[in-house]
Amino acid sequence: MDSYCSPLYFAFFLPVVVLLYAVMPQRHRWKVLLLASWAFFWWISGKLLVYLLLSILAVHYLGLWMGSLLTERDGMVRAAERSERKAIRAAYVGKLRAVLAAGILFHLGLLLVLKYAAFFGSNINTMLSALGLRWSVPELQFALPIGISFYTLQAVSYLIDVYRGTIPPDRNLGRLALYMSFFPALMEGPICRYSDTASQLLEGRPVAWHNLTFGIQRILWGLTKKMVVADRLNPLIKEVFSNYQNHTGAAVALAMVCYTCQLYTEFSGTMDVVIGSAEIFGITLPENFRQPFFSHTISEFWTRWHITLGTWFRDYIFYPVSLSGPMKKLTSSARKKLGNHFGPLIASSFALFCVWFSNGLWHGAGWNYIFFGLYHFGLILCGSLFEPLSRSLAGKLHIDRQGKPWRAWQLARTVVLVNIGELFFRAEGLRAGMRMFRRMVTHFSLAPFLDGRVLQMGVDGKDFVIVGVTMALVLGVSLLHERGISVRAWVAARKTPVRWACYYALILFLIIFGAYGSAYSPVDPIYAGF
């Protein structure tokens, strides 16, 4: 079992967990989920489970420590005179920040060492060599436990929320452990907040028929996207990205578009399987996608794609940085000199840089990932800087910015910019990404499409037709969702023959058109590698 889309997961692991959960008394059902989560982790990462256990213990006891300090502080404030209360609160700020800092440094330090030690060591050695120094640092490689990038962010958000007083510290170690390690969300997210899921996980709701059918629907839809599109496109993507120098710019452009389709169908498909799995147990996980390719700007795109990661960076990096004391002073001063539009952009741009640098580095230990983050930072910043100019030009040219032509242009522009970003994201290093982009521009030739070579890169004509039909289906469902129409609710409201005809049609479509056999190599869980 290496992913949520493997036969072992949905044909054995999940059914066994559901059965054990259903027969267990309600008060013990959370224990089934916790043991299943640790078994899932052990199955994939073995003894690296110890890292997860250490994280659970750290957030539990550091949370309790901050909770006791907050209780002590509030008691003293209530007993003190009004004039003394501010000083009492100030005296506890340092203590609380020290505990919070210890928790954040532990988790981020562990993540940095395990995931980035080799990357940092390699770059330091390159720099030392360029300076003519004979020193070197070890380039350490460590085995990474599954989901460490995801559960680390959950741990940090829990500690910060306790520090802020948003949530009380959880004295139930089991509930906190389940929040940190719930198996559907463990490998690829979504990144949950404690307030989102913790109480649901302990309730032990029965496996209701509605939840079971809706959960299975969602799982089947996710498998369809992953196995019919993402897996089918994998041979072409691997061939072109590994051997781009042997292909024309048109082939590189095709591989770029195919990778964007693959990334979306693999990640959103996995999220469908994950959310559907949790739904069977009556647990609602936060959505991670909301029709991202209907976005009109890059900024909007990132409110629709990997939503839980974006909101995490917004709440725990962007707002704290932009609303900090020095940034507030800078904004106030800049507003007086530059006006109400450009003045606040200075502080927000610095906070935005922190977000996107962190976003790029979070995705992987490589300069192409950092470039990917800074590429989107630059696009969003330029969008903000040139917005007044855009409005002015549109007015002078009598362009209706709410009209369909302008909205269609925005949508097309955003899709192109997203695809370019994904080229660098997938490239085997930043240098390779630059060369591939240059090849797209300077060596663009349609010859592979005209002489049939495009059908010899691991994906033939039938594959393209199947992918095209499936992507049209995905687009149609997304369009309905964008208009507020739930396809699942519509199917569930139909009479039994129609409803089951839809179910069987989806199952048959998956069985017939899923990518199987030696000609296809299933794509590895993409975000599990981050």
Long-range contacts (C-beta under 8 A, 24 or more apart in sequence): 1-40, 1-43, 1-44, 2-44, 2-524, 2-525, 3-187, 3-270, 3-524, 3-525, 3-528, 4-184, 4-187, 4-188, 4-270, 4-273, 4-274, 4-277, 4-525, 5-222, 5-223, 5-226, 5-227, 5-269, 5-270, 5-273, 5-522, 5-525, 10-219, 10-223, 10-273, 13-40, 14-277, 14-280, 17-183, 18-207, 18-280, 18-281, 21-207, 21-281, 22-206, 22-207, 24-204, 26-204, 26-206, 27-204, 28-204, 29-204, 30-174, 30-175, 30-178, 30-201, 30-202, 30-203, 30-204, 31-174, 33-178, 33-182, 33-183, 33-201, 33-281, 34-174, 34-177, 34-178, 34-181, 36-183, 37-178, 37-181, 37-182, 37-183, 37-186, 38-181, 40-183, 40-186, 41-145, 41-146, 41-147, 41-181, 41-183, 41-186, 44-146, 44-187, 45-143, 45-145, 45-146, 48-143, 48-144, 48-145, 48-146, 49-145, 51-110, 51-114, 51-145, 51-148, 52-145, 52-147, 52-151, 52-180, 52-181, 54-110, 55-107, 55-110, 55-151, 55-152, 55-155, 55-180, 56-173, 56-176, 56-177, 56-180, 56-181, 58-103, 58-106, 58-107, 58-155, 59-103, 59-155, 59-158, 59-159, 59-176, 59-180, 60-170, 60-173, 60-176, 60-177, 62-99, 62-100, 62-102, 62-103, 62-159, 63-158, 63-159, 63-162, 63-169, 63-170, 63-176, 64-169, 64-171, 65-99, 66-96, 66-99, 66-100, 66-159, 66-162, 66-163, 66-169, 67-162, 67-168, 67-169, 69-95, 69-96, 69-99, 70-96, 70-165, 96-163, 97-163, 99-163, 100-159, 100-160, 100-163, 103-155, 103-156, 103-159, 104-156, 104-159, 104-160, 107-152, 107-155, 107-156, 108-152, 108-156, 110-148, 110-152, 111-148, 111-149, 111-152, 113-140, 113-142, 114-142, 114-144, 114-145, 114-148, 115-142, 115-144, 115-148, 115-149, 115-365, 116-361, 116-365, 117-141, 117-142, 118-365, 119-365, 119-366, 146-186, 146-187, 146-528, 147-186, 147-187, 147-188, 147-528, 149-362, 149-530, 150-185, 150-186, 150-187, 150-188, 150-189, 150-191, 151-180, 151-181, 151-186, 153-191, 153-309, 153-312, 154-179, 154-180, 154-191, 154-192, 154-193, 154-194, 155-180, 156-316, 157-191, 157-193, 157-194, 157-312, 157-315, 157-316, 158-194, 160-316, 161-193, 161-194, 161-195, 166-195, 167-194, 167-195, 170-194, 170-198, 172-202, 174-202, 175-201, 175-202, 178-202, 182-278, 182-283, 184-274, 184-275, 184-277, 184-278, 184-285, 185-274, 185-278, 185-285, 187-525, 187-528, 188-267, 188-270, 188-271, 188-274, 188-525, 188-527, 188-528, 189-271, 189-274, 189-288, 189-306, 189-308, 189-309, 189-527, 190-271, 190-274, 190-275, 190-285, 190-286, 190-287, 190-288, 190-307, 190-308, 191-308, 191-309, 191-312, 192-285, 192-286, 192-308, 193-286, 196-285, 196-286, 197-283, 197-284, 197-285, 200-282, 200-283, 200-284, 201-283, 203-282, 205-281, 205-282, 205-283, 206-282, 207-280, 207-281, 207-282, 208-282, 210-492, 211-279, 211-280, 211-281, 211-282, 212-280, 213-492, 214-276, 214-279, 214-488, 214-492, 215-276, 215-277, 215-278, 215-279, 215-280, 216-276, 216-280, 217-276, 217-488, 217-491, 217-503, 217-506, 218-272, 218-273, 218-275, 218-276, 218-279, 218-488, 219-272, 219-273, 219-276, 219-277, 220-503, 220-506, 220-507, 220-510, 221-269, 221-272, 221-276, 221-506, 222-268, 222-269, 222-270, 222-271, 222-272, 222-273, 222-274, 222-276, 223-269, 223-273, 223-510, 223-514, 224-269, 224-470, 224-506, 224-509, 224-510, 224-514, 225-265, 225-266, 225-268, 225-269, 225-272, 225-470, 225-474, 226-265, 226-266, 226-269, 226-270, 226-273, 226-523, 227-510, 227-514, 227-515, 227-522, 228-466, 228-467, 228-470, 228-509, 228-510, 228-513, 228-514, 228-515, 229-261, 229-262, 229-265, 229-269, 229-467, 229-470, 229-471, 229-474, 230-261, 230-262, 230-263, 230-265, 230-266, 230-269, 230-523, 231-514, 231-515, 231-520, 231-521, 231-522, 231-523, 232-459, 232-463, 232-466, 232-467, 232-515, 232-520, 233-258, 233-259, 233-261, 233-262, 233-459, 233-463, 233-467, 234-262, 234-458, 234-515, 234-520, 234-521, 234-522, 234-523, 235-457, 235-458, 235-459, 235-519, 235-520, 235-521, 236-457, 236-458, 236-459, 237-262, 237-426, 238-458, 238-521, 239-457, 239-458, 240-457, 241-426, 241-427, 241-428, 241-432, 241-436, 242-428, 244-432, 244-435, 244-436, 244-439, 245-435, 245-439, 247-439, 247-448, 247-457, 248-439, 248-443, 248-444, 248-445, 248-446, 248-447, 248-448, 249-439, 249-440, 249-441, 249-442, 249-443, 249-444, 249-445, 250-444, 250-445, 250-446, 250-447, 250-448, 250-449, 251-448, 251-453, 251-454, 251-457, 252-423, 252-436, 252-439, 252-440, 253-440, 253-444, 254-454, 256-419, 256-420, 256-422, 256-423, 256-426, 256-436, 256-440, 257-419, 258-459, 259-422, 259-423, 259-426, 260-418, 260-419, 260-422, 261-467, 261-471, 262-523, 263-422, 263-425, 263-426, 263-526, 264-289, 264-292, 264-293, 265-471, 265-474, 266-523, 266-525, 266-526, 267-306, 267-526, 267-527, 270-525, 270-527, 290-481, 291-478, 291-479, 291-481, 291-482, 293-415, 293-418, 293-478, 294-411, 294-478, 294-479, 294-482, 295-411, 295-414, 296-407, 296-410, 296-411, 296-414, 297-383, 297-410, 297-414, 298-376, 298-379, 298-380, 298-383, 298-414, 298-417, 298-418, 299-380, 299-383, 300-414, 301-414, 301-418, 302-376, 302-380, 309-359, 309-362, 313-355, 313-358, 313-359, 314-355, 317-351, 317-354, 317-355, 317-358, 318-348, 318-351, 318-352, 318-354, 318-355, 319-351, 321-350, 321-351, 321-354, 322-347, 322-348, 322-350, 322-351, 327-351, 341-387, 341-388, 342-385, 345-381, 345-384, 345-385, 348-384, 349-381, 349-384, 352-377, 352-380, 352-381, 353-377, 356-380, 362-530, 363-425, 363-530, 364-529, 364-530, 366-429, 366-430, 367-429, 367-430, 368-424, 368-425, 368-427, 368-429, 368-430, 368-432, 368-433, 369-425, 371-424, 371-430, 371-433, 372-421, 372-424, 372-425, 375-420, 375-421, 375-424, 376-421, 379-417, 458-519, 466-513, 470-513
